[in-house]
Each structure stands twice: as C-alpha cells, then as structure tokens.
Amino acid sequence: MNTFSNIKELLSALNREQKLLTEMFKKRKNSSYKYDYAIDLVENDTNRIDYLINRSVIRQNGNNLEIDDQFLQFFEQVLEANEEINTSYINDSLEKVKLNIDYYFNESNEQRKYDYLRIIKNTLRKLGLITIRNIVDLKRNIDNTFKNEPTYKNKRAKLIHLDSKRKDISKLIAQTEKLITEDEITFFNTATDEELGKVIHILKIQLIKCTHNLIEIERQVIDFLNQIQHQNNVMEKLRIVKYLKDQFLLENDTNIRAILASNYSVIFERNPIYPLKLSLTHLQTDEDAYESIKKIAKKVKSGIIIKRPIAEKISSEYLETQTEEEIQINLDEVKNGFVASSYHLLDFVMNYNFSTDVSFDDRVTIYCQLISQYENIFDITENYRERNDMEFAMVYPK
C-alpha cells in the first residue's frame, strides 16, 4: 500500500477527484458506489481510480467502491455531518490536560514549560468545541431516530442508547468543570498567562451552554419515549379491535356501541355545509358558471333543457359592403423625376403633376417624406425659401 509523500500530493489528489469523492460522499448512506458510475466521473481513466485505491482513499469490494473510513470520518467531522457520538475524545483530552500539568510542574526550563502550557491551552480550546459538536450531533441523531426509524423496538433502543450518551457527556462536563475549578486550581492560579485565562473563560461559557442543552435534550428524549410508548399502546389496542372485528365478536364482547354513542368528538360529526347564493347576473353572463350549471343538470336529470338566450338579428346595415378608396403616392417615382430635373425640390413638388388633386399641405408632407427617405442622394443646402408663411430648405439632387 502506497501513501502520500506530502500534503501537496494529498491535496492535489483530492482536488483532481473532487467530482468522484463528492458523489460518493453524498451516497455514503446508500449501498456501495458502483465502479461503472465512477468510471464516468474520471473520464474513463481507470488509472485514476487505481491511484486512489492504492493510497487507501477509497476501497474496492468487487464491483463496488467505498470511501475509506479514515477519509470518510475526516470529511464528516470537517463538514459536521457525522452521526457518531465520540465521548472518548473528551475523556482523552482531560487526561492529556492532567498529564501536561504534571509535566509543567516537573519542568524547570522555561521554554519547555511554555511548550507544555501551549499544549494545555490548545487541548482546552478543542475540548469545548468537541463537546459542543457532540451535543449538536446527539440532538440531530435523536430527532432523526424518532422521525425516521420505522421499527418500534429499534427506535426505543436507539433513544435509550442516545440518552446514555447524554449522561456520559454530562459526566464529562462535570469532570471538566471540576478540573479547572478544584483539581488543578493551583496550576490555573499560578500559570501567569493572559491567553490561558481567556481560554478558561470561554470554556466555562461553552460548558454552561452545553449543560443547558443537555437538560433540553433530556426532556426531549423523555417526551419521545412517552410518545412512542403511547403510539405502541394505541397500535396494540387497534390490533385487538381488528382481531375482534374479523372474528365478528366486536359488538358482543365489547361496549363499542355505547362508547361511540357517548362520544361527541368532532371527527364523528358531519361536515358543516354553508350555502352560498350566487347572483343571477353572474350565472347568466359567466361562461364557467354556465358550464357548471350544465354539469349539475346532467346529474340531477330534471328534464329541464337549458337554452342560452338567442341574440337579436343583425341589422342589414352592418352587412352592406362599403368601399373605401385611398390614393397612394409613389415617392420613388417622384424621386426619380426630381433627380432627372434641374429644379430644386420645393418647386418640383409644388409643380409636379400627380394623378389626382393634391393640396398644398399634402405636397408639404410629400416634400418632407422625400427628404427623410432619400437624404443620401439629396444636397440639402443652408439656403431657405418662404412660401405660405413657411420656410423650406433649398434641396437639389447630388
């Protein structure tokens, strides 16, 4: 089995195979990941999968792949997705603090004493975080067990087991508080380190929060156990009732009729009906209302034929054909005539012989339309001429 030679090689391998590891981590709760699925995520390069297998990142079992427990535990802890409640780490941390305190008092060299002090501070700092992490995992596991475990006996057994974990964490919190307030009070009073005081202060706050959360978790576990016990009792009673009903003994061997007769629960009452009267105008004009009326009429089968009101006869005036003539001016033809002439545009338009009578205002409109559409082939000067109290630019063909 090969190992990674340095951190750079490890991080490069994880980054290169991030797609594969991400998919395998998502499906870690399901059956093992198929080898054929992994091939697609590594671009059909089997050497990349063999590389991870040889370095124990993933394990192969036949045609299935799994993330190795060491890396899986690392991913779950970093992403706070682990489900295991590990109280042994808290206990080991307490022992580590006690041992390093002894080493601190036995050492005369100041540098080595500081090294032991640094280990103590780091351990205490991690101790509070790990305790909080365990409580968060404990609460999540309790919720998941109560909501998702289908078997009654397993659900009850798991909740009892998780409650024992709660008791273990509570004992370890008490031991931690005793360590920093009673057992090693001499060390914490004599070790003149400002950072150590801050670490102890933060740790005490974290332990208080943990204690309060454990009280809430205890109440929740008791409530869940009572609920599943109640549900189990109800199911047992339903099984007995079902058995008596199947044997046709329910009415003779029980007082079910008397119980149902004296029970005024809402579930046994008819659903109230609140009549709503619609307006006649809405029923006569709305298309959806008309369709609903036809459906109801088919079910009722009253024999009444519902006919829609017939509109009045359309007046013959609306049916007469009317013709409207509209004269169109061919601007392109006018433009060609102007380009071939020697006049400026205003005189040309005013004297142009159209096929019909064109007023002065319409000729002004044609003048403007020609300039707007054919300005690229016209020479628009800065000279102006006035006609009918209006000024017109002098425009010539280029």
SVG drawing of the C-alpha trace seen along z (x, -y; Angstrom):
<svg xmlns="http://www.w3.org/2000/svg" viewBox="-88 -84 104 99">
<polyline fill="none" stroke="black" stroke-width="0.4" points="0.0,0.0 1.4,-3.4 1.0,-6.6 1.1,-10.3 4.6,-11.7 3.4,-15.2 0.4,-17.4 0.7,-18.9 0.3,-15.5 -2.7,-14.7 -4.5,-18.0 -3.8,-17.6 -5.3,-14.1 -8.4,-15.3 -8.8,-18.3 -8.4,-16.3 -11.0,-13.7 -13.4,-16.1 -16.3,-15.1 -16.0,-11.4 -15.4,-11.9 -18.4,-14.4 -20.8,-11.9 -19.5,-9.0 -19.9,-11.1 -23.4,-12.1 -24.3,-8.4 -22.4,-7.1 -25.7,-6.1 -26.8,-4.0 -25.4,-0.8 -21.8,-0.9 -21.0,-3.1 -20.8,-1.2 -17.5,-1.0 -19.1,-1.8 -20.5,-5.0 -17.1,-6.1 -15.5,-5.4 -17.8,-8.1 -16.6,-10.7 -12.9,-10.1 -13.2,-10.4 -12.9,-6.6 -9.4,-6.6 -9.1,-3.6 -5.6,-4.6 -7.1,-7.5 -9.3,-5.1 -6.4,-2.7 -4.3,-5.6 -6.9,-6.4 -7.3,-2.7 -3.5,-2.2 -3.4,-5.2 -6.4,-4.0 -8.6,-7.0 -11.3,-4.6 -11.7,-0.8 -12.9,1.7 -15.2,4.6 -16.0,6.5 -17.8,4.1 -18.4,1.6 -16.4,-1.3 -16.4,-3.0 -14.6,-5.9 -12.1,-4.6 -13.2,-5.0 -10.3,-7.3 -11.2,-9.8 -14.9,-9.4 -14.6,-10.2 -12.4,-13.2 -15.0,-14.6 -17.9,-14.1 -16.1,-15.8 -15.0,-18.8 -18.4,-19.2 -20.2,-18.5 -22.1,-15.7 -21.0,-12.8 -23.5,-10.8 -21.2,-9.0 -21.1,-10.5 -17.5,-10.2 -17.2,-10.8 -13.8,-9.1 -12.1,-12.1 -13.4,-14.3 -12.1,-11.9 -8.7,-11.6 -8.4,-15.4 -9.0,-15.6 -6.2,-13.0 -4.0,-14.9 -4.5,-18.2 -3.7,-16.5 -0.5,-14.9 0.8,-18.1 0.0,-20.0 2.2,-17.4 4.9,-17.9 4.7,-21.6 5.3,-21.5 8.2,-19.0 10.0,-21.1 12.5,-23.8 13.3,-25.0 11.1,-28.0 10.9,-27.2 9.8,-23.6 7.3,-24.8 5.8,-27.1 5.6,-24.2 3.6,-22.2 1.4,-25.3 0.7,-25.7 -0.4,-22.1 -2.8,-22.6 -4.3,-25.7 -4.9,-24.0 -6.4,-21.0 -8.8,-23.1 -9.8,-25.1 -10.5,-21.9 -12.3,-20.4 -15.0,-23.0 -15.6,-22.8 -15.7,-19.0 -18.2,-19.0 -20.5,-21.4 -20.1,-19.3 -21.1,-16.1 -24.2,-17.8 -25.2,-19.0 -24.7,-15.5 -26.6,-14.0 -29.6,-16.2 -29.7,-15.6 -29.4,-11.8 -32.3,-11.9 -34.5,-13.8 -33.6,-11.5 -34.2,-8.4 -37.6,-9.5 -38.8,-10.6 -37.2,-8.0 -36.8,-4.7 -39.8,-2.6 -39.4,0.3 -40.7,-0.4 -38.2,1.7 -35.3,0.3 -36.5,-3.2 -36.9,-2.8 -33.5,-1.0 -31.7,-3.7 -33.3,-6.5 -32.2,-4.8 -28.7,-4.4 -28.5,-8.0 -29.8,-9.0 -26.9,-7.0 -24.5,-9.1 -26.2,-12.2 -25.4,-11.0 -21.8,-10.3 -21.4,-13.8 -22.9,-15.3 -20.5,-13.4 -17.5,-14.6 -18.7,-18.2 -18.8,-17.8 -15.3,-16.4 -14.1,-19.2 -15.6,-21.9 -14.1,-20.1 -10.7,-20.0 -10.5,-23.8 -12.1,-24.8 -10.9,-22.3 -8.4,-19.6 -5.9,-21.8 -6.7,-25.1 -3.1,-25.6 -1.9,-25.4 -4.6,-27.8 -3.8,-30.3 0.0,-30.1 0.3,-29.9 0.6,-33.6 -0.6,-33.6 -3.2,-36.0 -4.3,-33.7 -4.9,-30.8 -7.3,-33.0 -9.3,-33.8 -9.4,-30.1 -10.7,-29.1 -13.3,-31.9 -14.6,-30.8 -14.5,-27.2 -16.7,-27.9 -19.3,-29.7 -19.3,-26.8 -19.8,-24.3 -22.7,-26.3 -24.4,-26.3 -23.7,-22.6 -25.3,-21.9 -28.5,-23.8 -28.7,-22.0 -28.3,-18.6 -31.3,-19.5 -33.4,-20.2 -32.2,-17.0 -33.1,-15.0 -36.7,-16.5 -36.9,-15.7 -35.8,-12.1 -38.4,-11.6 -41.1,-13.1 -40.1,-11.0 -40.1,-7.8 -43.6,-8.6 -44.9,-9.3 -43.7,-6.1 -45.0,-4.2 -48.4,-5.8 -48.3,-5.0 -47.4,-1.4 -50.3,-1.1 -52.7,-2.6 -51.4,-0.1 -51.9,2.8 -55.4,1.7 -56.1,1.4 -54.8,4.9 -57.2,6.3 -60.1,4.3 -59.2,5.5 -59.0,9.1 -62.4,8.9 -63.9,7.3 -62.5,10.0 -64.0,12.7 -67.4,10.9 -67.0,10.6 -66.6,6.8 -70.2,5.9 -70.9,8.8 -67.6,8.9 -67.2,5.1 -69.2,2.0 -68.1,0.2 -71.7,-1.0 -72.1,-2.6 -68.7,-4.3 -69.4,-5.6 -72.8,-6.8 -71.4,-8.8 -68.5,-10.3 -69.1,-13.7 -65.8,-14.3 -65.7,-16.5 -64.4,-13.6 -67.7,-11.8 -69.8,-14.8 -70.9,-15.6 -69.0,-18.3 -70.9,-21.6 -72.3,-22.9 -72.5,-26.7 -74.8,-27.6 -73.6,-30.4 -76.1,-32.1 -74.7,-33.4 -76.1,-36.4 -78.4,-35.8 -76.3,-38.2 -73.2,-36.2 -75.0,-32.9 -76.3,-34.4 -73.2,-36.0 -70.2,-33.9 -69.1,-31.1 -67.7,-28.9 -71.0,-29.2 -72.9,-28.1 -70.7,-25.0 -71.2,-24.2 -75.0,-24.5 -74.9,-22.1 -72.9,-19.5 -75.3,-19.8 -78.3,-19.5 -76.9,-16.2 -76.6,-14.8 -80.0,-16.0 -81.8,-14.8 -84.7,-17.1 -85.7,-17.1 -85.4,-20.9 -83.5,-21.9 -81.3,-24.9 -81.1,-27.1 -78.8,-30.0 -80.5,-33.3 -80.5,-34.0 -79.1,-37.3 -81.2,-39.7 -81.0,-39.6 -78.1,-41.6 -79.2,-44.7 -78.7,-44.6 -76.8,-47.9 -73.9,-46.1 -73.8,-43.6 -73.7,-46.1 -70.4,-46.2 -68.7,-49.5 -65.8,-50.5 -63.2,-53.0 -60.7,-54.3 -57.3,-55.5 -54.8,-57.1 -51.1,-56.2 -48.3,-58.5 -45.4,-56.7 -42.5,-58.5 -39.9,-56.6 -41.3,-57.7 -41.4,-61.3 -37.8,-61.0 -36.6,-59.7 -38.3,-62.6 -36.7,-65.1 -33.2,-63.7 -33.6,-63.9 -34.8,-67.6 -32.9,-70.8 -35.3,-72.3 -34.9,-72.5 -37.1,-70.1 -39.8,-72.6 -40.6,-73.9 -40.5,-70.4 -43.0,-69.1 -45.3,-72.1 -45.4,-71.9 -45.5,-68.1 -48.5,-66.7 -49.9,-64.0 -52.7,-61.7 -55.2,-63.4 -55.6,-66.7 -53.1,-67.2 -53.5,-70.0 -50.7,-72.3 -50.5,-70.6 -50.2,-67.2 -47.4,-68.5 -45.5,-69.8 -45.9,-66.3 -44.5,-64.7 -41.6,-67.2 -40.7,-66.2 -41.1,-62.5 -38.7,-62.7 -36.0,-64.5 -36.4,-61.9 -36.2,-58.8 -33.6,-60.0 -31.4,-62.4 -28.3,-60.4 -28.9,-61.4 -30.0,-64.9 -27.9,-68.0 -29.6,-69.9 -28.3,-73.5 -28.5,-76.1 -30.5,-78.4 -34.2,-78.8 -37.3,-80.0 -40.5,-81.1 -43.9,-80.0 -47.3,-80.4 -45.6,-81.7 -43.4,-78.6 -39.6,-78.3 -38.3,-75.5 -34.7,-74.4 -33.4,-74.5 -32.7,-70.9 -31.0,-69.8 -30.0,-66.4 -26.4,-65.5"/>
</svg>
